[in-house]
Amino acid sequence: MANIYLPYGNTEGQTAKIAEYMSDVVRAHGHSADAADIKQAGDSIPDGYDAVIVGASVHMGKHEDYVRDFVRKNSAAFRG
């Protein structure tokens, strides 16, 4: 069983809905999943997760600055 972390950046609410839906699907397949708004959860990946799926909206061709910062700060973890 995998433990999946789904941090997301949210502007208008759609990314949050998608992240929550994805976590429900992961759980329905017998795994553990936690969706978390990066603004509220902080910019670090909590210990104990096997995989991370980052979600972010795109406005005017760009992601929110705090989402880019999250990915940059945690880039070593994404490389395995």
All heavy atoms as a GROMACS GRO file, in nm:
protein
  606
    1MET      N    1   0.084  -0.117   0.000
    1MET     CA    2   0.000   0.000   0.000
    1MET      C    3   0.088   0.124   0.000
    1MET      O    4   0.180   0.136   0.080
    1MET     CB    5  -0.091  -0.001   0.121
    1MET     CG    6  -0.179   0.121   0.129
    1MET     SD    7  -0.310   0.109   0.249
    1MET     CE    8  -0.230   0.177   0.391
    2ALA      N    9   0.061   0.218  -0.089
    2ALA     CA   10   0.137   0.342  -0.100
    2ALA      C   11   0.069   0.454  -0.023
    2ALA      O   12  -0.052   0.453  -0.003
    2ALA     CB   13   0.151   0.381  -0.247
    3ASN      N   14   0.149   0.548   0.020
    3ASN     CA   15   0.100   0.666   0.089
    3ASN      C   16   0.135   0.787   0.001
    3ASN      O   17   0.253   0.818  -0.018
    3ASN     CB   18   0.166   0.677   0.227
    3ASN     CG   19   0.100   0.780   0.314
    3ASN    OD1   20  -0.011   0.823   0.290
    3ASN    ND2   21   0.170   0.820   0.418
    4ILE      N   22   0.033   0.852  -0.055
    4ILE     CA   23   0.052   0.957  -0.155
    4ILE      C   24   0.016   1.094  -0.097
    4ILE      O   25  -0.088   1.110  -0.033
    4ILE     CB   26  -0.038   0.932  -0.279
    4ILE    CG1   27  -0.029   0.786  -0.326
    4ILE    CG2   28  -0.007   1.030  -0.391
    4ILE    CD1   29   0.106   0.743  -0.374
    5TYR      N   30   0.102   1.194  -0.123
    5TYR     CA   31   0.078   1.332  -0.081
    5TYR      C   32   0.043   1.414  -0.204
    5TYR      O   33   0.114   1.408  -0.305
    5TYR     CB   34   0.204   1.386  -0.014
    5TYR     CG   35   0.189   1.523   0.049
    5TYR    CD1   36   0.091   1.549   0.142
    5TYR    CD2   37   0.277   1.624   0.016
    5TYR    CE1   38   0.078   1.674   0.200
    5TYR    CE2   39   0.267   1.749   0.076
    5TYR     CZ   40   0.168   1.774   0.168
    5TYR     OH   41   0.156   1.898   0.226
    6LEU      N   42  -0.068   1.488  -0.197
    6LEU     CA   43  -0.114   1.569  -0.309
    6LEU      C   44  -0.122   1.717  -0.269
    6LEU      O   45  -0.230   1.770  -0.241
    6LEU     CB   46  -0.252   1.522  -0.358
    6LEU     CG   47  -0.255   1.383  -0.419
    6LEU    CD1   48  -0.308   1.283  -0.320
    6LEU    CD2   49  -0.337   1.384  -0.544
    7PRO      N   50  -0.009   1.786  -0.264
    7PRO     CA   51  -0.012   1.929  -0.234
    7PRO      C   52  -0.059   2.005  -0.358
    7PRO      O   53  -0.031   1.965  -0.470
    7PRO     CB   54   0.134   1.961  -0.201
    7PRO     CG   55   0.212   1.862  -0.281
    7PRO     CD   56   0.127   1.737  -0.284
    8TYR      N   57  -0.131   2.114  -0.335
    8TYR     CA   58  -0.182   2.188  -0.450
    8TYR      C   59  -0.185   2.337  -0.420
    8TYR      O   60  -0.190   2.381  -0.307
    8TYR     CB   61  -0.323   2.141  -0.489
    8TYR     CG   62  -0.425   2.157  -0.379
    8TYR    CD1   63  -0.494   2.277  -0.363
    8TYR    CD2   64  -0.453   2.054  -0.290
    8TYR    CE1   65  -0.587   2.293  -0.261
    8TYR    CE2   66  -0.545   2.069  -0.190
    8TYR     CZ   67  -0.612   2.189  -0.175
    8TYR     OH   68  -0.704   2.205  -0.074
    9GLY      N   69  -0.179   2.413  -0.530
    9GLY     CA   70  -0.199   2.557  -0.524
    9GLY      C   71  -0.338   2.586  -0.577
    9GLY      O   72  -0.379   2.530  -0.679
   10ASN      N   73  -0.408   2.673  -0.509
   10ASN     CA   74  -0.549   2.692  -0.539
   10ASN      C   75  -0.579   2.841  -0.551
   10ASN      O   76  -0.543   2.918  -0.464
   10ASN     CB   77  -0.630   2.630  -0.425
   10ASN     CG   78  -0.772   2.609  -0.460
   10ASN    OD1   79  -0.805   2.564  -0.569
   10ASN    ND2   80  -0.860   2.639  -0.367
   11THR      N   81  -0.646   2.879  -0.658
   11THR     CA   82  -0.685   3.019  -0.675
   11THR      C   83  -0.836   3.034  -0.675
   11THR      O   84  -0.892   3.111  -0.600
   11THR     CB   85  -0.627   3.077  -0.806
   11THR    OG1   86  -0.485   3.060  -0.803
   11THR    CG2   87  -0.659   3.224  -0.820
   12GLU      N   88  -0.902   2.955  -0.759
   12GLU     CA   89  -1.047   2.968  -0.774
   12GLU      C   90  -1.124   2.846  -0.723
   12GLU      O   91  -1.245   2.839  -0.737
   12GLU     CB   92  -1.081   2.995  -0.919
   12GLU     CG   93  -1.022   3.127  -0.969
   12GLU     CD   94  -1.042   3.148  -1.117
   12GLU    OE1   95  -1.112   3.068  -1.180
   12GLU    OE2   96  -0.984   3.244  -1.168
   13GLY      N   97  -1.054   2.748  -0.670
   13GLY     CA   98  -1.121   2.633  -0.612
   13GLY      C   99  -1.120   2.506  -0.694
   13GLY      O  100  -1.146   2.398  -0.641
   14GLN      N  101  -1.092   2.514  -0.823
   14GLN     CA  102  -1.098   2.395  -0.907
   14GLN      C  103  -0.985   2.298  -0.878
   14GLN      O  104  -1.006   2.176  -0.876
   14GLN     CB  105  -1.098   2.434  -1.055
   14GLN     CG  106  -1.220   2.512  -1.096
   14GLN     CD  107  -1.349   2.437  -1.065
   14GLN    OE1  108  -1.365   2.321  -1.097
   14GLN    NE2  109  -1.442   2.506  -0.999
   15THR      N  110  -0.864   2.350  -0.853
   15THR     CA  111  -0.751   2.262  -0.825
   15THR      C  112  -0.774   2.185  -0.695
   15THR      O  113  -0.739   2.067  -0.685
   15THR     CB  114  -0.620   2.343  -0.819
   15THR    OG1  115  -0.607   2.421  -0.938
   15THR    CG2  116  -0.500   2.251  -0.808
   16ALA      N  117  -0.833   2.249  -0.597
   16ALA     CA  118  -0.865   2.180  -0.471
   16ALA      C  119  -0.962   2.066  -0.496
   16ALA      O  120  -0.944   1.955  -0.443
   16ALA     CB  121  -0.924   2.279  -0.370
   17LYS      N  122  -1.064   2.090  -0.577
   17LYS     CA  123  -1.161   1.986  -0.609
   17LYS      C  124  -1.094   1.868  -0.680
   17LYS      O  125  -1.123   1.752  -0.652
   17LYS     CB  126  -1.273   2.042  -0.697
   17LYS     CG  127  -1.365   2.137  -0.625
   17LYS     CD  128  -1.469   2.193  -0.720
   17LYS     CE  129  -1.555   2.299  -0.653
   17LYS     NZ  130  -1.651   2.358  -0.746
   18ILE      N  131  -1.004   1.899  -0.771
   18ILE     CA  132  -0.934   1.794  -0.846
   18ILE      C  133  -0.844   1.713  -0.753
   18ILE      O  134  -0.841   1.590  -0.757
   18ILE     CB  135  -0.854   1.854  -0.963
   18ILE    CG1  136  -0.950   1.912  -1.067
   18ILE    CG2  137  -0.760   1.750  -1.025
   18ILE    CD1  138  -0.884   2.001  -1.170
   19ALA      N  139  -0.769   1.782  -0.667
   19ALA     CA  140  -0.680   1.713  -0.573
   19ALA      C  141  -0.759   1.623  -0.477
   19ALA      O  142  -0.718   1.510  -0.449
   19ALA     CB  143  -0.596   1.814  -0.495
   20GLU      N  144  -0.871   1.673  -0.428
   20GLU     CA  145  -0.954   1.591  -0.339
   20GLU      C  146  -1.011   1.470  -0.414
   20GLU      O  147  -1.015   1.359  -0.359
   20GLU     CB  148  -1.068   1.675  -0.279
   20GLU     CG  149  -1.022   1.781  -0.182
   20GLU     CD  150  -0.959   1.724  -0.055
   20GLU    OE1  151  -0.983   1.606  -0.020
   20GLU    OE2  152  -0.884   1.799   0.011
   21TYR      N  153  -1.054   1.490  -0.538
   21TYR     CA  154  -1.105   1.379  -0.618
   21TYR      C  155  -0.995   1.275  -0.641
   21TYR      O  156  -1.019   1.154  -0.626
   21TYR     CB  157  -1.159   1.429  -0.752
   21TYR     CG  158  -1.206   1.317  -0.842
   21TYR    CD1  159  -1.329   1.258  -0.822
   21TYR    CD2  160  -1.125   1.270  -0.944
   21TYR    CE1  161  -1.372   1.153  -0.903
   21TYR    CE2  162  -1.166   1.165  -1.026
   21TYR     CZ  163  -1.290   1.107  -1.005
   21TYR     OH  164  -1.331   1.004  -1.084
   22MET      N  165  -0.875   1.321  -0.675
   22MET     CA  166  -0.763   1.229  -0.697
   22MET      C  167  -0.731   1.150  -0.571
   22MET      O  168  -0.706   1.029  -0.578
   22MET     CB  169  -0.640   1.305  -0.746
   22MET     CG  170  -0.654   1.358  -0.886
   22MET     SD  171  -0.515   1.461  -0.938
   22MET     CE  172  -0.381   1.343  -0.938
   23SER      N  173  -0.735   1.216  -0.456
   23SER     CA  174  -0.707   1.144  -0.331
   23SER      C  175  -0.816   1.040  -0.303
   23SER      O  176  -0.788   0.930  -0.255
   23SER     CB  177  -0.689   1.240  -0.214
   23SER     OG  178  -0.807   1.308  -0.184
   24ASP      N  179  -0.940   1.072  -0.337
   24ASP     CA  180  -1.049   0.974  -0.322
   24ASP      C  181  -1.027   0.852  -0.411
   24ASP      O  182  -1.049   0.738  -0.369
   24ASP     CB  183  -1.184   1.038  -0.356
   24ASP     CG  184  -1.232   1.138  -0.252
   24ASP    OD1  185  -1.179   1.139  -0.139
   24ASP    OD2  186  -1.322   1.218  -0.286
   25VAL      N  187  -0.983   0.875  -0.534
   25VAL     CA  188  -0.958   0.765  -0.627
   25VAL      C  189  -0.842   0.678  -0.576
   25VAL      O  190  -0.850   0.555  -0.578
   25VAL     CB  191  -0.927   0.819  -0.769
   25VAL    CG1  192  -0.878   0.708  -0.861
   25VAL    CG2  193  -1.051   0.884  -0.828
   26VAL      N  194  -0.737   0.743  -0.527
   26VAL     CA  195  -0.623   0.668  -0.473
   26VAL      C  196  -0.669   0.581  -0.356
   26VAL      O  197  -0.634   0.463  -0.347
   26VAL     CB  198  -0.509   0.765  -0.430
   26VAL    CG1  199  -0.404   0.694  -0.349
   26VAL    CG2  200  -0.447   0.832  -0.553
   27ARG      N  201  -0.749   0.638  -0.267
   27ARG     CA  202  -0.800   0.562  -0.152
   27ARG      C  203  -0.889   0.447  -0.197
   27ARG      O  204  -0.886   0.338  -0.138
   27ARG     CB  205  -0.876   0.654  -0.058
   27ARG     CG  206  -0.786   0.744   0.022
   27ARG     CD  207  -0.867   0.821   0.128
   27ARG     NE  208  -0.803   0.947   0.153
   27ARG     CZ  209  -0.846   1.066   0.114
   27ARG    NH1  210  -0.960   1.078   0.049
   27ARG    NH2  211  -0.778   1.175   0.142
   28ALA      N  212  -0.969   0.469  -0.300
   28ALA     CA  213  -1.058   0.364  -0.352
   28ALA      C  214  -0.979   0.246  -0.406
   28ALA      O  215  -1.032   0.135  -0.414
   28ALA     CB  216  -1.149   0.421  -0.461
   29HIS      N  217  -0.854   0.270  -0.440
   29HIS     CA  218  -0.767   0.162  -0.489
   29HIS      C  219  -0.682   0.102  -0.378
   29HIS      O  220  -0.584   0.032  -0.403
   29HIS     CB  221  -0.679   0.213  -0.604
   29HIS     CG  222  -0.754   0.226  -0.732
   29HIS    ND1  223  -0.826   0.338  -0.766
   29HIS    CD2  224  -0.771   0.137  -0.833
   29HIS    CE1  225  -0.883   0.320  -0.883
   29HIS    NE2  226  -0.852   0.198  -0.926
   30GLY      N  227  -0.717   0.132  -0.254
   30GLY     CA  228  -0.653   0.068  -0.140
   30GLY      C  229  -0.530   0.136  -0.085
   30GLY      O  230  -0.461   0.080   0.000
   31HIS      N  231  -0.501   0.254  -0.132
   31HIS     CA  232  -0.384   0.327  -0.085
   31HIS      C  233  -0.427   0.439   0.009
   31HIS      O  234  -0.545   0.465   0.028
   31HIS     CB  235  -0.306   0.384  -0.203
   31HIS     CG  236  -0.265   0.281  -0.302
   31HIS    ND1  237  -0.163   0.191  -0.279
   31HIS    CD2  238  -0.315   0.250  -0.424
   31HIS    CE1  239  -0.150   0.111  -0.383
   31HIS    NE2  240  -0.242   0.144  -0.472
   32SER      N  241  -0.329   0.506   0.065
   32SER     CA  242  -0.355   0.621   0.151
   32SER      C  243  -0.320   0.747   0.074
   32SER      O  244  -0.221   0.748  -0.001
   32SER     CB  245  -0.268   0.609   0.277
   32SER     OG  246  -0.283   0.721   0.358
   33ALA      N  247  -0.397   0.854   0.091
   33ALA     CA  248  -0.370   0.979   0.020
   33ALA      C  249  -0.417   1.098   0.102
   33ALA      O  250  -0.522   1.091   0.168
   33ALA     CB  251  -0.441   0.979  -0.115
   34ASP      N  252  -0.338   1.204   0.095
   34ASP     CA  253  -0.372   1.328   0.163
   34ASP      C  254  -0.355   1.445   0.067
   34ASP      O  255  -0.245   1.467   0.016
   34ASP     CB  256  -0.281   1.352   0.285
   34ASP     CG  257  -0.299   1.245   0.391
   34ASP    OD1  258  -0.413   1.223   0.432
   34ASP    OD2  259  -0.197   1.185   0.430
   35ALA      N  260  -0.462   1.517   0.042
   35ALA     CA  261  -0.456   1.639  -0.036
   35ALA      C  262  -0.437   1.755   0.062
   35ALA      O  263  -0.495   1.755   0.170
   35ALA     CB  264  -0.584   1.659  -0.116
   36ALA      N  265  -0.353   1.852   0.024
   36ALA     CA  266  -0.324   1.963   0.115
   36ALA      C  267  -0.298   2.091   0.038
   36ALA      O  268  -0.219   2.092  -0.058
   36ALA     CB  269  -0.204   1.930   0.201
   37ASP      N  270  -0.363   2.198   0.079
   37ASP     CA  271  -0.339   2.330   0.021
   37ASP      C  272  -0.202   2.377   0.070
   37ASP      O  273  -0.178   2.386   0.190
   37ASP     CB  274  -0.448   2.426   0.068
   37ASP     CG  275  -0.441   2.563   0.002
   37ASP    OD1  276  -0.332   2.602  -0.047
   37ASP    OD2  277  -0.545   2.631  -0.001
   38ILE      N  278  -0.112   2.405  -0.021
   38ILE     CA  279   0.024   2.445   0.014
   38ILE      C  280   0.024   2.569   0.102
   38ILE      O  281   0.106   2.579   0.194
   38ILE     CB  282   0.108   2.468  -0.114
   38ILE    CG1  283   0.126   2.337  -0.190
   38ILE    CG2  284   0.244   2.528  -0.079
   38ILE    CD1  285   0.183   2.353  -0.330
   39LYS      N  286  -0.066   2.662   0.078
   39LYS     CA  287  -0.072   2.784   0.160
   39LYS      C  288  -0.096   2.751   0.307
   39LYS      O  289  -0.046   2.818   0.395
   39LYS     CB  290  -0.181   2.878   0.111
   39LYS     CG  291  -0.145   2.957  -0.011
   39LYS     CD  292  -0.257   3.055  -0.043
   39LYS     CE  293  -0.227   3.135  -0.167
   39LYS     NZ  294  -0.338   3.226  -0.199
   40GLN      N  295  -0.174   2.649   0.334
   40GLN     CA  296  -0.208   2.613   0.471
   40GLN      C  297  -0.115   2.506   0.528
   40GLN      O  298  -0.089   2.503   0.648
   40GLN     CB  299  -0.353   2.565   0.479
   40GLN     CG  300  -0.451   2.673   0.444
   40GLN     CD  301  -0.594   2.622   0.436
   40GLN    OE1  302  -0.622   2.506   0.465
   40GLN    NE2  303  -0.686   2.708   0.398
   41ALA      N  304  -0.066   2.416   0.444
   41ALA     CA  305   0.013   2.302   0.491
   41ALA      C  306   0.161   2.334   0.505
   41ALA      O  307   0.234   2.260   0.570
   41ALA     CB  308  -0.005   2.184   0.396
   42GLY      N  309   0.206   2.442   0.444
   42GLY     CA  310   0.348   2.475   0.450
   42GLY      C  311   0.422   2.428   0.327
   42GLY      O  312   0.368   2.361   0.241
   43ASP      N  313   0.549   2.466   0.322
   43ASP     CA  314   0.626   2.442   0.200
   43ASP      C  315   0.718   2.322   0.208
   43ASP      O  316   0.808   2.307   0.127
   43ASP     CB  317   0.703   2.567   0.161
   43ASP     CG  318   0.805   2.609   0.266
   43ASP    OD1  319   0.811   2.547   0.372
   43ASP    OD2  320   0.878   2.706   0.239
   44SER      N  321   0.696   2.233   0.303
   44SER     CA  322   0.776   2.111   0.313
   44SER      C  323   0.687   1.989   0.292
   44SER      O  324   0.569   1.991   0.322
   44SER     CB  325   0.840   2.101   0.452
   44SER     OG  326   0.930   2.206   0.472
   45ILE      N  327   0.749   1.884   0.243
   45ILE     CA  328   0.678   1.757   0.226
   45ILE      C  329   0.689   1.681   0.359
   45ILE      O  330   0.801   1.654   0.404
   45ILE     CB  331   0.738   1.674   0.112
   45ILE    CG1  332   0.727   1.750  -0.020
   45ILE    CG2  333   0.671   1.537   0.103
   45ILE    CD1  334   0.805   1.687  -0.134
   46PRO      N  335   0.578   1.648   0.420
   46PRO     CA  336   0.584   1.573   0.546
   46PRO      C  337   0.649   1.435   0.525
   46PRO      O  338   0.644   1.378   0.416
   46PRO     CB  339   0.437   1.557   0.586
   46PRO     CG  340   0.364   1.660   0.509
   46PRO     CD  341   0.441   1.680   0.382
   47ASP      N  342   0.710   1.383   0.629
   47ASP     CA  343   0.771   1.250   0.622
   47ASP      C  344   0.665   1.142   0.606
   47ASP      O  345   0.550   1.159   0.644
   47ASP     CB  346   0.850   1.222   0.750
   47ASP     CG  347   0.973   1.310   0.763
   47ASP    OD1  348   1.025   1.356   0.659
   47ASP    OD2  349   1.017   1.333   0.878
   48GLY      N  350   0.707   1.030   0.550
   48GLY     CA  351   0.622   0.912   0.545
   48GLY      C  352   0.547   0.891   0.416
   48GLY      O  353   0.467   0.798   0.406
   49TYR      N  354   0.571   0.975   0.316
   49TYR     CA  355   0.500   0.958   0.188
   49TYR      C  356   0.588   0.887   0.087
   49TYR      O  357   0.709   0.908   0.080
   49TYR     CB  358   0.455   1.094   0.133
   49TYR     CG  359   0.341   1.151   0.211
   49TYR    CD1  360   0.362   1.245   0.312
   49TYR    CD2  361   0.210   1.109   0.188
   49TYR    CE1  362   0.257   1.296   0.387
   49TYR    CE2  363   0.105   1.159   0.262
   49TYR     CZ  364   0.129   1.252   0.360
   49TYR     OH  365   0.024   1.301   0.434
   50ASP      N  366   0.525   0.801   0.007
   50ASP     CA  367   0.595   0.726  -0.096
   50ASP      C  368   0.601   0.800  -0.229
   50ASP      O  369   0.688   0.774  -0.311
   50ASP     CB  370   0.526   0.591  -0.119
   50ASP     CG  371   0.520   0.510   0.009
   50ASP    OD1  372   0.626   0.489   0.070
   50ASP    OD2  373   0.409   0.469   0.048
   51ALA      N  374   0.506   0.891  -0.249
   51ALA     CA  375   0.499   0.966  -0.374
   51ALA      C  376   0.430   1.100  -0.350
   51ALA      O  377   0.354   1.115  -0.255
   51ALA     CB  378   0.422   0.888  -0.480
   52VAL      N  379   0.461   1.195  -0.439
   52VAL     CA  380   0.402   1.328  -0.430
   52VAL      C  381   0.350   1.366  -0.568
   52VAL      O  382   0.420   1.349  -0.669
   52VAL     CB  383   0.506   1.434  -0.384
   52VAL    CG1  384   0.446   1.572  -0.383
   52VAL    CG2  385   0.563   1.398  -0.248
   53ILE      N  386   0.227   1.416  -0.573
   53ILE     CA  387   0.168   1.467  -0.697
   53ILE      C  388   0.129   1.612  -0.669
   53ILE      O  389   0.040   1.638  -0.588
   53ILE     CB  390   0.044   1.386  -0.739
   53ILE    CG1  391   0.079   1.238  -0.757
   53ILE    CG2  392  -0.016   1.445  -0.866
   53ILE    CD1  393  -0.042   1.148  -0.775
   54VAL      N  394   0.197   1.706  -0.735
   54VAL     CA  395   0.171   1.848  -0.713
   54VAL      C  396   0.068   1.896  -0.814
   54VAL      O  397   0.081   1.871  -0.934
   54VAL     CB  398   0.300   1.932  -0.726
   54VAL    CG1  399   0.271   2.079  -0.704
   54VAL    CG2  400   0.407   1.884  -0.630
   55GLY      N  401  -0.034   1.967  -0.766
   55GLY     CA  402  -0.135   2.025  -0.853
   55GLY      C  403  -0.130   2.177  -0.845
   55GLY      O  404  -0.107   2.233  -0.738
   56ALA      N  405  -0.149   2.241  -0.958
   56ALA     CA  406  -0.146   2.388  -0.960
   56ALA      C  407  -0.224   2.440  -1.078
   56ALA      O  408  -0.222   2.382  -1.186
   56ALA     CB  409  -0.003   2.439  -0.966
   57SER      N  410  -0.292   2.550  -1.055
   57SER     CA  411  -0.363   2.615  -1.164
   57SER      C  412  -0.265   2.699  -1.246
   57SER      O  413  -0.156   2.731  -1.201
   57SER     CB  414  -0.475   2.703  -1.109
   57SER     OG  415  -0.422   2.798  -1.018
   58VAL      N  416  -0.306   2.730  -1.367
   58VAL     CA  417  -0.225   2.815  -1.455
   58VAL      C  418  -0.308   2.938  -1.489
   58VAL      O  419  -0.421   2.926  -1.538
   58VAL     CB  420  -0.185   2.740  -1.584
   58VAL    CG1  421  -0.106   2.830  -1.676
   58VAL    CG2  422  -0.108   2.614  -1.552
   59HIS      N  423  -0.252   3.053  -1.461
   59HIS     CA  424  -0.316   3.180  -1.494
   59HIS      C  425  -0.220   3.264  -1.574
   59HIS      O  426  -0.105   3.284  -1.533
   59HIS     CB  427  -0.358   3.256  -1.367
   59HIS     CG  428  -0.469   3.189  -1.293
   59HIS    ND1  429  -0.600   3.209  -1.326
   59HIS    CD2  430  -0.469   3.101  -1.190
   59HIS    CE1  431  -0.676   3.136  -1.246
   59HIS    NE2  432  -0.599   3.070  -1.163
   60MET      N  433  -0.265   3.308  -1.689
   60MET     CA  434  -0.183   3.391  -1.778
   60MET      C  435  -0.051   3.320  -1.810
   60MET      O  436   0.055   3.381  -1.817
   60MET     CB  437  -0.157   3.526  -1.716
   60MET     CG  438  -0.281   3.598  -1.670
   60MET     SD  439  -0.353   3.725  -1.773
   60MET     CE  440  -0.223   3.817  -1.839
   61GLY      N  441  -0.058   3.187  -1.825
   61GLY     CA  442   0.058   3.109  -1.863
   61GLY      C  443   0.155   3.077  -1.751
   61GLY      O  444   0.263   3.024  -1.778
   62LYS      N  445   0.120   3.105  -1.626
   62LYS     CA  446   0.212   3.082  -1.515
   62LYS      C  447   0.141   3.018  -1.396
   62LYS      O  448   0.022   3.038  -1.376
   62LYS     CB  449   0.273   3.215  -1.470
   62LYS     CG  450   0.357   3.282  -1.575
   62LYS     CD  451   0.418   3.410  -1.522
   62LYS     CE  452   0.501   3.475  -1.631
   62LYS     NZ  453   0.562   3.598  -1.584
   63HIS      N  454   0.221   2.946  -1.318
   63HIS     CA  455   0.173   2.893  -1.191
   63HIS      C  456   0.191   3.000  -1.084
   63HIS      O  457   0.269   3.094  -1.100
   63HIS     CB  458   0.252   2.768  -1.149
   63HIS     CG  459   0.237   2.654  -1.244
   63HIS    ND1  460   0.119   2.585  -1.260
   63HIS    CD2  461   0.324   2.595  -1.328
   63HIS    CE1  462   0.134   2.489  -1.348
   63HIS    NE2  463   0.258   2.493  -1.391
   64GLU      N  464   0.120   2.986  -0.975
   64GLU     CA  465   0.136   3.078  -0.863
   64GLU      C  466   0.279   3.070  -0.810
   64GLU      O  467   0.340   2.963  -0.808
   64GLU     CB  468   0.037   3.042  -0.751
   64GLU     CG  469  -0.108   3.054  -0.790
   64GLU     CD  470  -0.150   3.198  -0.820
   64GLU    OE1  471  -0.096   3.290  -0.756
   64GLU    OE2  472  -0.233   3.216  -0.909
   65ASP      N  473   0.333   3.184  -0.765
   65ASP     CA  474   0.470   3.189  -0.715
   65ASP      C  475   0.494   3.090  -0.602
   65ASP      O  476   0.599   3.025  -0.596
   65ASP     CB  477   0.505   3.330  -0.667
   65ASP     CG  478   0.519   3.431  -0.780
   65ASP    OD1  479   0.536   3.388  -0.897
   65ASP    OD2  480   0.515   3.552  -0.752
   66TYR      N  481   0.400   3.078  -0.509
   66TYR     CA  482   0.422   2.990  -0.394
   66TYR      C  483   0.428   2.844  -0.434
   66TYR      O  484   0.494   2.762  -0.367
   66TYR     CB  485   0.320   3.015  -0.283
   66TYR     CG  486   0.178   2.972  -0.313
   66TYR    CD1  487   0.132   2.848  -0.275
   66TYR    CD2  488   0.090   3.058  -0.378
   66TYR    CE1  489   0.002   2.809  -0.301
   66TYR    CE2  490  -0.040   3.020  -0.404
   66TYR     CZ  491  -0.084   2.896  -0.366
   66TYR     OH  492  -0.212   2.858  -0.392
   67VAL      N  493   0.362   2.807  -0.545
   67VAL     CA  494   0.371   2.669  -0.593
   67VAL      C  495   0.509   2.645  -0.653
   67VAL      O  496   0.572   2.542  -0.627
   67VAL     CB  497   0.259   2.638  -0.694
   67VAL    CG1  498   0.277   2.498  -0.751
   67VAL    CG2  499   0.123   2.653  -0.630
   68ARG      N  500   0.557   2.739  -0.734
   68ARG     CA  501   0.692   2.727  -0.789
   68ARG      C  502   0.795   2.718  -0.676
   68ARG      O  503   0.888   2.639  -0.681
   68ARG     CB  504   0.724   2.844  -0.881
   68ARG     CG  505   0.656   2.836  -1.016
   68ARG     CD  506   0.716   2.933  -1.117
   68ARG     NE  507   0.725   3.069  -1.068
   68ARG     CZ  508   0.634   3.164  -1.084
   68ARG    NH1  509   0.523   3.136  -1.150
   68ARG    NH2  510   0.652   3.284  -1.036
   69ASP      N  511   0.778   2.801  -0.572
   69ASP     CA  512   0.869   2.797  -0.458
   69ASP      C  513   0.867   2.661  -0.390
   69ASP      O  514   0.972   2.608  -0.352
   69ASP     CB  515   0.834   2.907  -0.356
   69ASP     CG  516   0.857   3.047  -0.409
   69ASP    OD1  517   0.929   3.063  -0.511
   69ASP    OD2  518   0.802   3.142  -0.348
   70PHE      N  519   0.747   2.603  -0.374
   70PHE     CA  520   0.733   2.471  -0.312
   70PHE      C  521   0.810   2.367  -0.392
   70PHE      O  522   0.885   2.286  -0.336
   70PHE     CB  523   0.585   2.433  -0.304
   70PHE     CG  524   0.561   2.294  -0.253
   70PHE    CD1  525   0.552   2.268  -0.117
   70PHE    CD2  526   0.546   2.187  -0.341
   70PHE    CE1  527   0.530   2.139  -0.070
   70PHE    CE2  528   0.524   2.058  -0.296
   70PHE     CZ  529   0.516   2.034  -0.159
   71VAL      N  530   0.792   2.368  -0.523
   71VAL     CA  531   0.859   2.269  -0.608
   71VAL      C  532   1.009   2.289  -0.604
   71VAL      O  533   1.086   2.192  -0.592
   71VAL     CB  534   0.804   2.276  -0.753
   71VAL    CG1  535   0.887   2.190  -0.847
   71VAL    CG2  536   0.658   2.233  -0.756
   72ARG      N  537   1.055   2.412  -0.611
   72ARG     CA  538   1.200   2.438  -0.605
   72ARG      C  539   1.259   2.394  -0.473
   72ARG      O  540   1.364   2.331  -0.468
   72ARG     CB  541   1.227   2.586  -0.629
   72ARG     CG  542   1.211   2.626  -0.773
   72ARG     CD  543   1.248   2.772  -0.794
   72ARG     NE  544   1.225   2.807  -0.934
   72ARG     CZ  545   1.154   2.911  -0.975
   72ARG    NH1  546   1.101   2.994  -0.886
   72ARG    NH2  547   1.138   2.935  -1.102
   73LYS      N  548   1.192   2.427  -0.363
   73LYS     CA  549   1.244   2.392  -0.231
   73LYS      C  550   1.253   2.241  -0.214
   73LYS      O  551   1.344   2.191  -0.149
   73LYS     CB  552   1.154   2.450  -0.122
   73LYS     CG  553   1.203   2.414   0.017
   73LYS     CD  554   1.119   2.468   0.126
   73LYS     CE  555   1.182   2.425   0.259
   73LYS     NZ  556   1.094   2.432   0.369
   74ASN      N  557   1.162   2.168  -0.272
   74ASN     CA  558   1.156   2.023  -0.254
   74ASN      C  559   1.209   1.945  -0.374
   74ASN      O  560   1.186   1.825  -0.385
   74ASN     CB  561   1.012   1.982  -0.225
   74ASN     CG  562   0.964   2.037  -0.094
   74ASN    OD1  563   1.007   1.991   0.012
   74ASN    ND2  564   0.879   2.139  -0.097
   75SER      N  565   1.282   2.011  -0.461
   75SER     CA  566   1.327   1.948  -0.586
   75SER      C  567   1.410   1.823  -0.562
   75SER      O  568   1.402   1.727  -0.638
   75SER     CB  569   1.400   2.048  -0.675
   75SER     OG  570   1.519   2.092  -0.611
   76ALA      N  571   1.491   1.820  -0.458
   76ALA     CA  572   1.572   1.701  -0.429
   76ALA      C  573   1.484   1.580  -0.401
   76ALA      O  574   1.513   1.468  -0.444
   76ALA     CB  575   1.666   1.726  -0.313
   77ALA      N  576   1.373   1.600  -0.331
   77ALA     CA  577   1.281   1.491  -0.300
   77ALA      C  578   1.214   1.438  -0.426
   77ALA      O  579   1.184   1.318  -0.437
   77ALA     CB  580   1.174   1.538  -0.200
   78PHE      N  581   1.192   1.525  -0.524
   78PHE     CA  582   1.126   1.483  -0.647
   78PHE      C  583   1.220   1.400  -0.735
   78PHE      O  584   1.174   1.325  -0.820
   78PHE     CB  585   1.074   1.603  -0.726
   78PHE     CG  586   0.968   1.680  -0.653
   78PHE    CD1  587   0.974   1.819  -0.644
   78PHE    CD2  588   0.863   1.616  -0.590
   78PHE    CE1  589   0.876   1.891  -0.577
   78PHE    CE2  590   0.765   1.687  -0.522
   78PHE     CZ  591   0.772   1.824  -0.517
   79ARG      N  592   1.348   1.414  -0.716
   79ARG     CA  593   1.445   1.339  -0.796
   79ARG      C  594   1.466   1.198  -0.740
   79ARG      O  595   1.529   1.116  -0.803
   79ARG     CB  596   1.578   1.413  -0.798
   79ARG     CG  597   1.570   1.538  -0.878
   79ARG     CD  598   1.707   1.600  -0.895
   79ARG     NE  599   1.688   1.743  -0.912
   79ARG     CZ  600   1.740   1.835  -0.834
   79ARG    NH1  601   1.818   1.803  -0.734
   79ARG    NH2  602   1.716   1.962  -0.855
   80GLY      N  603   1.416   1.173  -0.622
   80GLY     CA  604   1.426   1.040  -0.564
   80GLY      C  605   1.547   1.026  -0.484
   80GLY      O  606   1.602   0.950  -0.430
   0.00000   0.00000   0.00000
